[in-house]
């Protein structure tokens, strides 16, 4: 219907089709890089300790998941400096929070 680009509203930010498409492309490309890193010796060494980056608890290395400190959906990349092992619970709670937002989330529990 018409030649006007579709717009998506997300927290006062309007994304045109092309920007949304670029974000989708970015995420797909970075997820593929992450899959490749998951099979690398670097990642195997990283999870061998079995320690979650966020809560510090010890797990079986196979129970740890790969987390992007700066999420792909927020512009992060699948580079070694941005990837850490974490438990499924922390990964689920963190979702797409940035490090500063995650710290605020944790502090909100300490205040209660």
C-alpha positions in Angstrom: 0.0 0.0 0.0 1.9 3.0 -1.1 5.6 3.8 -1.4 6.1 5.0 2.1 8.5 2.8 4.2 7.0 0.9 7.1 8.1 2.2 10.5 8.4 0.3 13.7 8.2 2.1 17.1 10.5 0.9 19.8 10.9 3.1 22.9 10.6 6.3 20.9 12.9 5.0 18.2 11.5 4.7 14.7 13.2 2.0 12.5 12.6 2.1 8.8 12.5 -1.2 6.9 16.1 -0.9 5.7 17.4 -0.3 9.2 15.4 -3.2 10.6 16.6 -5.4 7.7 20.2 -4.3 8.5 19.8 -5.3 12.1 18.4 -8.7 11.1 21.4 -9.2 8.7 23.8 -8.2 11.5 22.2 -10.6 14.0 22.3 -13.5 11.5 25.9 -12.9 10.6 27.0 -12.6 14.2 25.1 -15.7 15.3 26.9 -17.7 12.6 30.2 -16.4 13.9 29.2 -17.4 17.5 28.3 -20.9 16.3 31.8 -21.2 14.8 33.4 -19.9 18.0 31.5 -22.4 20.0 33.5 -25.2 18.3 36.9 -23.5 18.8 39.5 -24.5 21.3 39.3 -21.0 22.7 35.7 -21.6 23.8 36.4 -25.1 25.1 39.2 -23.6 27.3 36.8 -20.8 28.4 34.1 -23.2 29.7 36.5 -25.7 31.1 36.6 -23.9 34.4 32.8 -24.3 34.7 32.4 -20.9 36.2 29.5 -18.5 35.3 30.8 -15.1 34.4 27.8 -13.4 36.1 27.0 -15.3 39.3 30.4 -17.0 39.8 28.9 -20.4 40.6 30.5 -23.6 39.4 28.7 -25.8 36.8 29.5 -28.7 34.6 31.1 -27.1 31.5 28.4 -28.6 29.3 25.7 -26.7 31.3 27.2 -23.3 30.5 25.9 -21.2 27.7 27.5 -18.5 25.5 26.5 -15.0 26.3 27.2 -11.7 24.5 28.1 -9.1 27.1 26.7 -6.5 24.6 23.8 -8.3 23.0 23.6 -8.7 19.3 20.3 -7.0 19.3 21.9 -3.9 20.9 24.8 -3.8 18.4 27.2 -6.2 19.9 29.5 -8.5 17.9 30.6 -12.2 18.2 34.1 -11.5 19.1 36.1 -13.1 21.9 36.1 -9.9 24.0 32.3 -9.8 24.0 31.6 -13.4 24.7 31.5 -15.1 28.1 30.3 -18.4 29.6 27.3 -18.2 31.9 24.7 -20.4 33.4 21.3 -20.7 31.8 19.6 -18.9 34.7 21.8 -15.8 34.4 21.6 -15.9 30.6 17.8 -16.0 30.8 17.6 -13.2 33.3 20.1 -10.9 31.5 18.2 -11.2 28.2 19.3 -8.2 26.1 20.5 -6.0 28.9 23.6 -3.9 28.5 26.3 -4.3 31.3 25.2 -1.2 33.1 21.5 -2.3 32.9 22.5 -5.7 34.3 24.3 -4.1 37.2 21.3 -2.0 38.0 19.1 -5.1 37.8 21.4 -6.9 40.3 21.5 -3.9 42.6 17.8 -3.8 42.8 17.8 -7.2 44.4 20.4 -6.1 47.0 18.3 -3.2 48.1 15.3 -5.4 48.8 
